[in-house]
Amino acid sequence: MGWFWADTAPVSRPLAPHPLPDTNAIPPPGCPMHKASSPPSTSFPPQNTSSPPSDGSCPAAGSNGPATSSPPPRSTLSKLNPLNYMPSNISQSRADNQTVHLPLERTTSSIPRGDADSNWEYPSPQQMYNAMLRKGYTDTPQDAVESMVAVHNFLNEGAWAEIVEWERRFARGLGRGWQECRRGEERSSAASRTTADNKDVTPPRLVRFMGRPNDMTPKARVVQMMGWIYPAKFGGEPPFDRHDWYVQRQTPGASPREVRYVIDYYSGPPEPTGEPVFYLDVRPAVDRPGAAIERMMRWGGGVWHRASGAEARVGTS
């Protein structure tokens, strides 16, 4: 999932993604995003709307001291990082009553930042645990935090790989995107590993992201409705989390622009060994006509490939 934040300390480095269900396919009590409501539209930092004294006077000390003014208290919104609406600084200090040592090292992701020439970093296990406590998840098993961070990082890398593939197809325009999609999913994905097909593709960058666990996507709602009608085919649990990732797309010969991607996180039945299974549904948000066309091309390209007999021609060549 996508739990990123950026420190505000002068030389500190960024941070990155988020949440996990436990082995019974329910989000763990430690996921900091799950009680967060959708971020307000208030500007960052909020503007001070207080009015000056009507008599035009300034705050001053007594006659025996120099004039002073106390800074106004910081509001809750001003303490949040506008890149992800998470607290700007998460402590690396050991928590009260903590009995298990948690590493302080952070792992650098493969996800480039949109506001710096560097990659996002994932939180350390100690930061993850402190963030959970800060959100009120006091029953988080301390000895499970490292595993949660590892799975969380793995899911974020998978989500980013999906976004990179979408951008590889469509960053150069719908025409080039169709040429990729009409090959079929398998052949187009194989082409992504060749330099010749991607020499003019500028890699995307993650500008910011937003956790929205309480806002089910329209597609997830439709799938749930289909599950009620056809439980054998579409039945299943709803996504346990949802994220919106804002990506910087660079089209050749054009200015960079932001593209919003929606990610639904699903839990599947665990492996026979007990390992949890997750599914990600990553796609561009339909907030512009081009995004709807991209989705139709991507999901219809395989149908066209088979209907045109391309699979048979490839198999006999």
Disulfide bonds with the S-S distance in Angstrom:
none
